[in-house]
Amino acid sequence: MTTMAIERRVLGWTTRQKVALAEKLLASVEDFAGSDIAQAWDIEIGRRTREIEAGEAVGLPAEEVLAQARNTLRETRRLSQARRGRAD
């Protein structure tokens, strides 16, 4: 079965089924990034925490961040669908 055929089949599943598969797939590649990237993120998180605690940086409300993320995701999906339409 081709990747495209699998994708078509999975997209027809219920949301619960898709989420369960996504969780399994993510867990299967959990260590993909390696310890170097994890260490770099730990350093970055520490830096950002210090900036916020020192008043050098200001956080954004969660609602605003989530709205921006949803808009970005929506636009990415739209562009992806448009590209597929051109490729077919």
C-alpha positions in Angstrom: 0.0 0.0 0.0 1.4 3.4 -0.9 1.9 6.3 1.6 -0.8 8.2 -0.2 -3.3 5.3 0.0 -2.5 5.0 3.7 -3.1 8.7 4.2 -6.4 8.6 2.4 -7.6 5.7 4.5 -6.4 7.2 7.8 -8.0 10.6 7.0 -11.4 8.8 6.9 -11.0 7.5 10.5 -12.7 9.1 13.4 -10.9 11.8 15.3 -10.3 9.4 18.2 -8.7 6.8 15.9 -6.5 9.5 14.3 -5.3 10.8 17.6 -4.5 7.3 18.9 -2.4 6.6 15.8 -0.7 10.0 16.0 0.3 9.4 19.7 1.7 6.0 18.7 3.7 7.4 15.8 5.1 10.3 18.0 6.1 7.8 20.7 7.9 5.7 18.1 10.1 8.6 17.2 10.4 10.2 20.6 14.2 9.9 20.7 14.7 11.0 17.1 16.1 14.4 18.0 18.8 13.0 20.2 20.4 14.3 23.4 22.1 17.3 21.7 18.8 18.9 20.8 17.3 18.0 24.1 20.3 19.7 25.9 20.0 22.8 23.6 16.3 23.1 24.5 17.1 22.8 28.2 19.6 25.7 27.9 17.1 27.7 25.9 14.3 27.1 28.4 16.6 28.2 31.2 17.6 31.4 29.4 14.0 32.3 28.7 12.9 31.6 32.3 15.7 33.9 33.6 14.6 36.6 31.1 11.0 36.5 32.3 12.0 36.4 36.0 14.3 39.4 35.5 11.5 41.3 33.7 13.5 41.4 30.5 10.8 39.5 28.6 7.1 39.5 28.7 4.9 36.5 28.2 1.9 36.4 25.9 -1.6 35.4 27.0 -2.2 31.7 26.2 -5.4 32.6 24.3 -3.3 34.8 22.0 -0.6 32.2 21.4 -3.2 29.5 20.7 -5.1 31.7 18.3 -1.8 32.4 16.4 -1.0 28.7 16.4 -4.4 27.8 15.0 -4.2 30.4 12.3 -0.7 29.2 11.3 -1.9 25.6 11.2 -5.0 26.5 9.2 -2.8 28.4 6.7 -0.3 25.5 6.5 -3.1 23.0 5.8 -4.5 25.3 3.2 -1.2 25.7 1.4 -0.6 21.9 1.6 -3.9 21.2 0.1 -3.3 23.7 -2.7 0.1 22.1 -3.5 -1.5 18.7 -3.7 -4.2 20.0 -6.0 -1.5 21.3 -8.4 0.5 18.1 -8.2 -2.4 15.9 -9.2 
